[in-house]
Amino acid sequence: MLIDHEKIVHFLLEHELITKSSIVSNDLILADASRRNYNIKILSHTGPCYFLKQETRDQVAGDPKFATVAYEAEIYLLLQSLEGNQTLFQYFPRYYGYDAVQHILILEGLFDSISLAEFQFHKRRTDVRLGDKLGRALATLHEGTAAIRTTIEKLPSISTVPPWVFFINQPSHWIYLNSSAASLELVGILQQSVELCERLEYIRHQWHAETLIHGDFRWDNCMLLQRSSSRKPDRVKIIDWELAQLGDPCWDVGVFFSEYLSVWLASIPFSQKMALDQSLNLARFPLSKMQPAIQAFWKAYVLSLKLDSIAVTNRLLRATQYAGLRLVQTAYERLQNQSSITPLDIYILQLCVNLVTRPVEAVIHLLGLPWWE
């Protein structure tokens, strides 16, 4: 375990990532960025910057939400093999290697960057230009990796089944053992909706495992970089590939859609003393203000893939329904740290039902996207 600066420096020297002269000249800055994993940033003013990621916990058998750093290394190695495709290669950090003994993933450090979540919360608005860039980036990933599907299928640990939330109305034994009382209450509410349960069965059969998907295409995993001569972010990098799999590209789109809807709901000051319409009008992030960014993202995505009208319609329906499922997952994860369900969680569930059972109406009224009969 890399627990102090001396061990980290020794590791970097051992893997020839830094030189002794950089140590003598005091050029290195080490910063702890740990979250679920043990993360270290290594900043150098004269040489490459790095990001180290190491497991900090024992892998829980049967855990549907977590993957190992070793698995993420496999994905980065796959992506690195696409170096010849510069259009795709530009969208993820450079992979420097994986130490299988110490379970350490070595990546390019992105220290002149900020996540899309941080950027938009700081600006207190969504950015149409960034929606366009990320739509192009995601389309490039899906199109570029569809061409190597047979290679992806050969990865030892690759999954092709839908994410665990697709089966939330039929929870596994693991869910019962590792959920909070509030999370289980949410599952129970979902199971009471016959219409939703029937729709989930249909949606699971619509899953198309056709390309590499990121699996967790949230704002936090979209990093924005700017050139020194520009004040605005002009490049994007997609990070954290632990949930990548061979799957339905519409899941990534749906996850991205769900971010806007989740932020909108979370920004509404729900109160029993206030009518719902009044609360909606006080949203810090009004849905109407976010729809242009959603539209820019979707337009860039479908234009980059050169989809025909039938494919656009089919993908939009699936992505909208998947957005509803991702909202359920968001609520479930929130409730893991709460003692009881809140009004916000109830509204999230209602929104999920609307997205899953009435996707056409959701496309028009929630996402603000055009619809053709």
C-alpha positions in Angstrom: 0.0 0.0 0.0 1.4 3.4 -0.9 0.8 5.3 2.3 3.6 7.9 2.4 5.6 10.1 0.0 8.8 8.1 0.3 7.0 4.9 -1.0 5.3 6.8 -3.8 8.6 8.4 -5.0 10.3 5.0 -4.8 7.5 3.5 -6.9 7.8 6.2 -9.5 11.6 5.7 -9.7 11.2 1.9 -9.9 8.8 2.3 -12.9 11.0 5.0 -14.5 8.3 7.6 -14.4 10.5 10.2 -12.9 14.2 10.8 -12.6 16.4 11.4 -9.6 17.2 14.9 -10.8 13.5 15.8 -10.5 13.6 14.8 -6.8 16.8 16.8 -6.2 15.4 19.9 -7.9 12.3 19.6 -5.8 10.1 19.5 -8.9 7.5 17.1 -7.7 4.3 17.9 -5.9 2.3 15.0 -4.4 -1.4 15.4 -3.5 -3.8 12.9 -2.0 -7.1 12.7 -4.0 -8.5 9.6 -2.4 -12.2 8.7 -2.6 -13.3 5.1 -2.8 -9.8 4.2 -4.0 -6.5 5.5 -2.8 -5.6 8.2 -5.4 -2.4 10.2 -5.7 -1.7 13.1 -8.0 1.9 13.7 -9.0 2.5 17.2 -10.5 5.8 18.2 -12.2 6.6 21.5 -13.7 9.2 20.1 -16.1 8.1 16.5 -16.8 4.9 14.4 -17.2 2.2 14.5 -14.6 0.6 11.3 -13.3 -2.4 10.0 -11.5 -2.1 6.8 -9.4 -5.1 4.7 -8.4 -4.9 1.8 -5.9 -7.4 -0.4 -4.3 -8.1 0.5 -0.6 -10.6 -2.3 0.3 -11.1 -6.0 -0.2 -13.4 -6.7 -3.2 -16.8 -7.6 -2.0 -18.0 -10.8 -3.7 -21.1 -10.3 -5.8 -21.1 -6.5 -5.4 -23.0 -5.2 -8.5 -21.9 -1.7 -8.2 -18.1 -1.9 -7.9 -15.3 -3.2 -10.2 -11.6 -3.5 -9.5 -8.8 -1.2 -10.5 -7.3 -4.2 -12.3 -10.4 -4.4 -14.5 -10.2 -0.7 -15.2 -6.6 -1.2 -16.2 -7.8 -3.8 -18.8 -10.1 -1.2 -20.2 -7.4 1.5 -20.4 -5.1 -1.0 -22.1 -7.8 -1.7 -24.7 -8.3 2.1 -25.2 -4.6 2.6 -25.5 -4.5 0.1 -28.3 -6.7 2.5 -30.3 -3.9 5.1 -30.4 -4.0 5.1 -34.2 -7.5 6.5 -34.0 -6.5 10.0 -32.9 -10.1 11.2 -33.0 -11.0 8.7 -30.3 -7.7 8.6 -28.5 -7.9 12.3 -27.6 -10.9 11.7 -25.3 -9.3 9.6 -22.5 -6.2 9.9 -20.3 -3.0 8.3 -21.4 -2.4 4.8 -19.9 1.1 4.3 -18.5 0.7 0.9 -17.1 -0.5 -1.3 -14.2 1.5 -2.8 -11.4 -0.3 -6.1 -10.8 1.7 -6.8 -7.6 0.7 -3.6 -5.8 -2.5 -3.2 -7.8 -1.7 0.4 -8.9 -3.1 1.9 -12.1 -0.8 4.6 -13.6 -2.5 7.3 -15.8 -1.8 10.7 -17.2 -2.5 13.5 -14.7 -5.2 16.0 -15.8 -4.3 18.9 -13.5 -5.4 21.7 -15.7 -8.9 20.3 -15.7 -12.2 20.6 -13.9 -15.2 18.3 -14.0 -18.3 19.2 -15.9 -20.2 19.0 -12.6 -17.8 21.5 -11.0 -17.9 23.8 -14.0 -21.7 24.0 -14.3 -22.3 24.3 -10.6 -19.8 27.1 -10.4 -21.3 28.9 -13.4 -24.8 28.1 -12.1 -25.9 27.3 -15.6 -25.4 24.6 -18.2 -23.2 25.2 -21.2 -24.6 24.4 -24.7 -21.1 24.4 -26.2 -19.9 21.7 -23.8 -23.1 19.7 -24.5 -22.0 19.7 -28.2 -18.4 18.6 -27.4 -19.5 15.8 -25.2 -22.1 14.5 -27.7 -19.3 14.3 -30.3 -17.0 12.6 -27.8 -19.5 9.9 -26.8 -20.4 9.3 -30.4 -16.7 8.9 -31.3 -16.3 6.3 -28.4 -19.3 4.3 -29.5 -18.5 4.3 -33.2 -14.8 3.7 -32.8 -15.2 0.7 -30.4 -18.0 -0.9 -32.3 -15.4 -1.7 -35.0 -13.5 -3.8 -32.5 -16.4 -5.7 -30.9 -14.8 -9.1 -31.3 -11.6 -7.8 -29.5 -13.7 -6.5 -26.6 -15.6 -9.7 -26.3 -12.3 -11.5 -25.6 -11.6 -9.5 -22.5 -11.7 -12.0 -19.6 -13.9 -9.9 -17.3 -16.0 -8.0 -19.8 -19.8 -8.0 -19.1 -22.6 -7.8 -21.6 -25.6 -7.8 -19.3 -27.5 -4.7 -18.4 -26.5 -2.8 -15.2 -27.9 -4.1 -11.9 -30.6 -1.4 -11.7 -32.4 -3.1 -14.7 -33.3 -5.9 -12.3 -34.2 -3.7 -9.3 -37.8 -5.1 -9.2 -36.2 -8.5 -8.8 -33.4 -7.7 -6.4 -30.6 -10.1 -5.8 -29.6 -11.6 -2.5 -26.7 -9.1 -2.4 -29.1 -6.2 -2.6 -31.1 -7.4 0.4 -27.9 -7.9 2.5 -26.2 -4.7 1.6 -29.0 -2.1 1.4 -30.1 0.4 4.0 -33.7 0.2 5.3 -34.5 3.4 3.2 -33.1 1.8 0.0 -35.1 -1.3 0.6 -38.2 0.8 1.1 -37.6 2.4 -2.3 -37.3 -1.1 -3.9 -40.6 -2.0 -2.2 -42.4 1.0 -3.6 -41.1 0.2 -7.1 -42.3 -3.4 -6.8 -45.8 -2.1 -6.1 -46.1 -0.5 -9.5 -47.3 -3.3 -11.8 -47.0 -1.1 -14.9 -43.4 -0.2 -14.1 -42.4 -3.9 -13.4 -43.9 -5.0 -16.7 -42.1 -2.2 -18.5 -38.8 -3.1 -16.9 -39.2 -6.6 -18.4 -39.7 -5.1 -21.8 -36.8 -2.7 -21.4 -34.4 -5.5 -20.4 -35.1 -7.2 -23.7 -34.4 -4.0 -25.7 -30.7 -4.0 -24.4 -28.3 -4.1 -27.4 -24.7 -5.1 -26.4 -23.0 -3.7 -29.5 -20.1 -1.5 -28.5 -17.9 -0.5 -25.6 -19.8 1.8 -23.3 -18.4 3.9 -20.4 -21.2 2.7 -18.1 -21.1 5.8 -15.8 -21.2 8.8 -18.1 -21.9 11.3 -15.4 -20.8 14.9 -15.2 -18.2 14.0 -12.6 -16.5 11.7 -15.1 -16.3 14.3 -17.9 -13.2 16.4 -17.4 -12.8 19.8 -19.1 -9.4 21.1 -20.1 -8.3 24.5 -21.5 -5.3 25.6 -23.4 -3.1 28.2 -21.8 -4.1 30.8 -24.3 -7.9 30.2 -23.7 -10.1 31.0 -20.8 -12.8 28.6 -21.8 -12.5 24.8 -21.7 -12.0 23.5 -25.2 -11.1 19.8 -24.7 -12.8 17.0 -22.9 -11.5 13.8 -21.3 -13.6 10.9 -20.1 -12.3 9.3 -16.9 -13.1 6.4 -14.4 -13.7 3.4 -16.7 -14.4 0.9 -13.9 -18.0 0.2 -15.1 -17.1 0.0 -18.8 -18.6 -3.0 -20.6 -19.8 -4.3 -23.9 -23.3 -2.8 -23.9 -26.0 -0.6 -25.3 -24.7 2.8 -26.3 -28.1 4.2 -25.2 -27.2 3.6 -21.6 -24.4 6.2 -21.7 -26.8 8.7 -23.4 -29.5 7.9 -20.8 -27.1 8.4 -17.9 -26.1 11.8 -19.3 -29.7 12.8 -19.7 -30.4 11.7 -16.1 -27.8 14.1 -14.8 -29.7 17.1 -16.0 -33.0 15.8 -14.6 -31.4 14.9 -11.3 -29.7 18.3 -10.9 -33.0 20.0 -11.8 -34.9 18.0 -9.1 -32.3 18.5 -6.5 -32.4 22.2 -7.1 -36.1 22.5 -6.3 -36.9 23.7 -2.8 -39.7 21.2 -2.1 -41.8 22.2 0.9 -45.1 21.0 2.4 -46.0 24.7 2.9 -45.6 25.4 -0.8 -47.6 24.3 -3.8 -45.7 22.1 -6.3 -45.9 24.7 -9.1 -44.4 27.3 -6.8 -41.5 25.0 -5.8 -40.8 24.2 -9.5 -40.6 28.0 -10.3 -37.9 28.4 -7.6 -35.6 25.7 -9.0 -32.0 26.9 -9.0 -31.4 25.0 -12.2 -34.7 25.3 -14.2 -35.3 22.6 -16.7 -36.0 25.1 -19.4 -32.5 26.5 -18.9 -30.9 23.1 -19.3 -32.8 21.9 -22.3 -30.7 23.7 -24.8 -27.6 21.9 -23.5 -29.5 18.6 -23.8 -30.5 19.4 -27.3 -26.9 20.3 -28.3 -25.6 17.1 -26.8 -28.2 14.9 -28.6 -27.9 16.7 -31.9 -24.1 16.4 -31.9 -24.3 12.7 -31.0 -26.7 11.7 -33.7 -25.1 13.8 -36.4 -21.6 12.4 -35.6 -23.0 8.8 -35.9 -24.9 9.7 -39.1 -28.0 7.9 -37.9 -31.1 7.7 -40.0 -34.5 8.8 -38.7 -35.6 5.4 -37.6 -32.4 4.7 -35.7 -32.6 8.2 -34.1 -36.2 7.5 -32.9 -35.3 4.0 -31.5 -32.2 5.2 -29.7 -34.0 8.2 -28.2 -36.8 6.1 -26.8 -34.3 3.6 -25.2 -32.1 6.4 -23.9 -35.0 8.2 -22.3 -36.2 5.0 -20.6 -32.7 4.2 -19.4 -32.5 7.8 -18.0 -35.4 6.8 -15.8 -33.6 3.7 -14.5 -30.5 5.7 -13.8 -32.6 8.1 -11.7 -33.7 5.2 -9.7 -30.1 4.2 -9.2 -29.3 7.8 -8.1 -32.2 7.6 -5.5 -31.1 4.2 -4.3 -27.5 5.4 -3.8 -28.7 8.5 -1.9 -30.8 6.4 0.4 -27.9 4.2 1.4 -26.8 7.1 3.7 -30.2 8.1 4.9 -32.6 6.7 7.5 -35.8 7.3 5.5 -37.2 8.3 2.1 -37.5 12.1 1.5 -39.9 14.0 -0.7 -37.1 14.4 -3.2 -36.8 10.6 -3.5 -40.6 10.3 -4.1 -40.4 12.9 -6.9 -37.4 11.0 -8.4 -39.5 7.8 -8.4 -42.4 9.6 -10.0 -40.2 11.0 -12.7 -38.7 7.6 -13.3 -42.1 6.1 -13.9 -42.9 8.9 -16.4 -39.7 8.3 -18.3 -40.0 4.6 -18.4 -43.8 4.3 -19.1 -44.3 7.4 -21.2 -41.0 8.0 -23.0 -42.5 10.0 -25.9 -44.0 12.6 -23.6 -40.8 12.7 -21.6 -38.8 13.4 -24.7 -40.9 16.3 -25.6 -41.7 17.9 -22.2 -38.8 17.0 -20.0 -35.8 16.7 -22.4 -37.2 19.3 -24.8 -36.2 17.3 -27.9 -38.1 17.1 -31.2 -40.3 14.1 -31.8 -41.5 12.7 -35.1 -44.5 10.3 -35.2 
